[in-house]
Amino acid sequence: MAAIQIRPVIGSDLPHLMGMDHSATSEYVWQLELRKETGQIVATFRDVRLPRPIPLTYPHDPFSLADEWTHMAMMFAALSISDPVGYVAMVERPTSGVWITDLAVSLAWRRKGVASALLSSAEEWGRGRGLRKLFIEMQSKNHAAIRLAQKHGYEFCGYNDHYYVTQDIALFFARAL
């Protein structure tokens, strides 16, 4: 991986981050199966390979990202030389911890350790604030994000049906800091 610098986002980064291609494709989906057993509802997720790759619609409105970012507790940018190539956006919820709402890397820089470096910076920031958990939210179709979370020791801790504007299922993963 070429040298990547991680630092807090500054105002001049915002146009680059908003213009970043947030799209993705996936060959797998975490399929939700609900069934009733002995008076209880059991929810099961399983990896299902799709017949062909599907495009993922970014679950946030790219035109309102800057407005949403004003509510973030912290954002870090990944830079190659001086160009932003990725970012992580976090909200702080004192009762539960740090929530990563966005983790995006430009297409040319994916699978090169940028997302892992941003995730490490988020963890370090949360620990420095005395928070005990870090949560990541993602679409059930975002196989790359699911694998990233699992690779870094995050455990599945819940879901919310129709969570996003796109009506996609949100998966939640968490890790103690």
N, C-alpha and C positions, 0 to 999 in steps of 0.2 A: 504494500500500500504506500502511495506517495504520502509525504508528510501532511498530516491534517492537524489543524489547530482548532481547539474548542474554546469558545469564549462566550460571554453573555451577548445576546443580540443587541445591536445598536440600530438607531433609526434608519441609517442608510442601508441596512440589510433588508428591511421590510419589502421594498419593491422586488428584490431578487427572490425572496422567500415566497411572496405571493405569486410570482411568475413561474415558480418551479413546477415542473410536471409532477403532479401528485398521483397520477394514475398508476395502476398496477394490473397485473394479470395473475390468475391463479389456475392451477390444474387440480386443486383439491378444495374441499369445503368441509367444515365441521357441521355435519348434519344433525339437527335436533330431532330426537324421537321422544314423544311423550306417550306414556302408557299408564293405565290404571291397574294397580296390583293390590289386592286385599285392602281396598279402601284408600290407598295412597296413590298419588301421582308420582311417577318416576320419570325423571328427565335424563336422557342419555345422549351424549355427543359422540360421534364417530367420524373418523377421517373417511371421506368418500372421494375417490378419484373421478373427476369429471371426464366426459367423453372427449372434450377439447378444452383448451384454455379459455377462460372467460375474462373479459375486462372488468375491473372493479371500479365502480364510481366512487370517487372520494366522498366520504360521508358528511363533509362539511362544505358549505357554500364557499368556493374559493374567492368570491367577490366580497364576502364579509369577514374574511380571515383577520384583517387588520383590526376590525372592531372587536372580534373575539379575543384577539391577543392582548387588548388593553386590560382584560380581566385575569390574565395569567400572573402567577406569582413569580415565575422565572421562565426565561427562554434561553436556550443555548444554541449557537450556530456552529456548524462545522465548516471550516474554511480551508480551501486549497489556495495557497498563496493569499490572495485577499478576496477571493470569490466564495460566497456562501454556496455550499454543496449539500447542505442538510440542516435540519433543526429539530429540536425537541421543545415542546411547550407543556408547562406543568401548572396545575392549580394546587394550592395547599388547603387541605381540610384538616384542621387541628384535631378533630375527633377520630379521623381515620388515617391520615398521612398525606403523601404526595400522590397526585393522580396525573399520569401522562395522558394528555388528550390528543396530542399530535406528535408523531415521530415520522419525519419524511426525509428522504434522501433522493437527490436527483438521479435520473436513470443511469447516467454514465458512472456514477459512484456507488451503485448498489453492489452488494456482495464483496465489498472491499474493507469492511470493518468500521465504516462510518457510523452506522446505526449502533453498533456495540460501543463505540467511543462516546456517542451521545447518551446512551443508556447509563454508562459508567459515570458520566458527569452528573446526570440526574440523581443517581444513587448517592454520590458524594455530597451533592447539594442538600439532599434530604437528611442525610446523617448530620451534616453541619448545622442543620436547623433543629436537631433533636427529635426528628420525626421517626416513627418506628416502622412504617410500611410504605412501600411504593407499589402503586397499582398502575396497570396498563389496560387501556380499553382498545378494542379492535373489532372489526367486522368478522363474522364467522367465516367469511369467504377469504379472508386475508391470511392465506397459509404461510406466507413468508414471515409475517408478524407473529403468528402463533409459534412457529419454529424458533424465532429469535427469542421470544419470551421463555420458552422451555429451555433453550440452550443456556440461558443466563440464570436458571434456577427459579423462575417464576412458576407458580402453581395456579391452575384454574381455580377460580373462587366464585364464579357466578356468571349469570347472563341476564340480559334484558331484551325481550322480544320487542321489535319495532322501536328501538332506542334512537336510531338515527333518522334524520329527515328522509333518507332513502328507504326507510322502513326495514332496514337490515337488522339482524340480530347482533347485539354487542356482546362480546365475550370479555370477561374481566379476569386478569391474572394478577397475582400479588406476590411480593417477596418481602421478608423482614429485612430491615436495614441494619 
